[in-house]
Amino acid sequence: MITSDAIVWNAPNDPHPARAASQRSYSAVAKGDLAEWLTVYAEDAVLEDPVGPSMFDPEGRGHHGHAGISAFWEKAIAPIDRFEFTIEQSMANGSTCANVGRIRTSFADGSHTTTELVMVYVVHQDGRVASMKAYWEPERTMASFTAAS
């Protein structure tokens, strides 16, 4: 369920469990609520954002469990002043959902970047995320950096 005006959902919106989990995740991030975000993820969840080596995960092995996911939050989410999600497509089947869109991240000084990406969520039977893989290119995001005006 979307609970933030920082999320524009232009995609199918039926009540699929993985789609609903993705929406809960975006809402918690947009609100800056780590505790709420962790309730979306299973204790044994693996988060890869982005998939492969990055500034957040130099070895590209992902962030494991609530401790790893919390550490990712501190590195990648906590420093951001505002997140704005635009989801253009969402395809769901079985326990999986893939969302296509972009995320604008704004910093306190007014500068911002835009990340175009595909996010794949797999949920357990209880609807909590077992795996989240975000496919995006850090270099493209950095090239979109716009200084504050």
C-alpha positions in Angstrom: 0.0 0.0 0.0 1.3 3.4 -1.0 1.3 5.8 2.0 3.4 8.7 0.7 3.0 11.4 -1.8 6.6 10.9 -2.9 5.5 7.8 -4.9 3.9 8.1 -8.3 2.5 4.7 -9.4 1.7 4.6 -13.2 1.7 0.8 -13.3 -0.8 -2.0 -12.6 -1.8 -1.9 -9.0 -3.7 -5.1 -8.2 -3.1 -6.6 -4.7 -0.2 -9.0 -5.6 1.8 -9.8 -2.5 5.2 -8.9 -4.0 3.9 -5.7 -5.5 2.3 -4.8 -2.1 5.7 -5.4 -0.4 7.5 -3.2 -2.9 5.0 -0.4 -2.2 5.4 -0.8 1.6 9.2 -0.6 1.1 9.0 2.6 -1.0 6.6 4.2 1.5 8.9 3.5 4.4 12.0 4.8 2.5 10.1 8.0 1.5 9.1 8.6 5.1 12.7 7.9 6.3 11.4 5.1 8.7 14.0 2.3 9.1 11.9 0.4 11.7 8.9 0.3 9.3 11.2 -0.6 6.4 12.6 -3.6 8.3 9.1 -5.0 8.9 8.8 -5.4 5.1 11.9 -7.7 5.0 12.2 -11.2 6.4 14.9 -11.8 9.0 16.9 -13.8 6.4 16.3 -11.4 3.5 19.1 -10.4 1.0 19.1 -7.0 -0.5 21.3 -6.2 -3.6 21.1 -2.5 -4.5 22.6 -2.3 -7.0 23.2 -5.8 -8.1 27.0 -6.3 -8.3 29.9 -4.4 -6.8 29.2 -0.8 -5.8 30.1 2.0 -3.4 27.6 0.4 -1.0 28.8 -3.2 -1.4 32.3 -3.4 -2.9 32.3 -7.2 -3.1 28.9 -7.3 -4.7 27.5 -10.0 -2.3 24.5 -8.1 -1.1 23.3 -7.1 2.4 22.1 -10.1 4.5 19.5 -10.1 7.2 18.2 -7.2 9.2 21.7 -6.2 10.4 23.1 -6.0 6.9 20.0 -4.2 5.6 20.2 -1.7 8.5 23.8 -1.1 7.6 22.8 -0.5 4.0 20.2 2.0 5.2 22.8 4.0 7.1 25.1 4.2 4.0 22.6 4.6 1.2 19.3 5.9 2.5 19.9 7.9 5.8 22.1 10.6 4.1 19.4 11.4 1.5 17.0 14.3 2.3 14.2 13.2 0.0 13.3 10.2 -2.2 10.8 10.4 -5.0 9.7 7.2 -6.7 8.1 7.0 -10.1 7.1 3.5 -11.1 6.1 3.1 -14.8 5.7 -0.7 -15.0 5.1 -3.5 -12.6 5.0 -7.2 -13.7 4.0 -9.7 -11.1 3.7 -13.5 -11.1 4.0 -16.2 -8.5 6.1 -14.8 -5.6 7.9 -12.2 -7.7 7.3 -8.7 -8.9 9.5 -6.6 -11.1 9.1 -2.8 -11.1 10.5 -0.4 -13.7 11.0 3.2 -12.9 13.2 5.9 -11.5 14.1 7.3 -8.1 15.1 10.9 -7.7 17.3 11.4 -4.6 17.6 14.9 -3.3 20.3 16.1 -0.8 19.8 18.7 1.9 21.6 21.3 -0.2 19.1 20.9 -3.1 21.3 18.9 -5.4 19.9 15.7 -6.7 20.4 12.6 -8.9 18.0 10.3 -10.8 18.4 6.6 -10.9 16.7 4.6 -13.7 16.2 1.0 -12.5 14.5 -2.3 -12.4 13.7 -3.6 -8.9 12.8 -7.3 -8.4 11.1 -8.4 -5.2 10.6 -12.0 -4.2 8.4 -12.6 -1.1 7.9 -15.5 1.3 4.4 -16.9 1.9 3.9 -14.4 4.7 4.4 -11.5 2.2 7.7 -10.4 3.6 10.6 -9.8 1.2 13.0 -12.7 0.9 15.1 -11.0 -1.9 15.3 -7.6 -3.5 17.5 -7.0 -6.4 17.8 -3.5 -7.9 19.4 -3.3 -11.4 20.9 0.1 -12.1 24.2 1.6 -13.1 26.0 3.7 -10.5 27.9 5.6 -13.3 24.6 6.7 -15.0 23.2 7.9 -11.7 26.4 9.9 -10.9 26.3 11.4 -14.4 22.7 12.7 -13.6 24.0 14.7 -10.7 22.5 18.2 -10.7 24.0 20.8 -8.4 21.7 23.0 -6.3 20.6 26.1 -8.0 
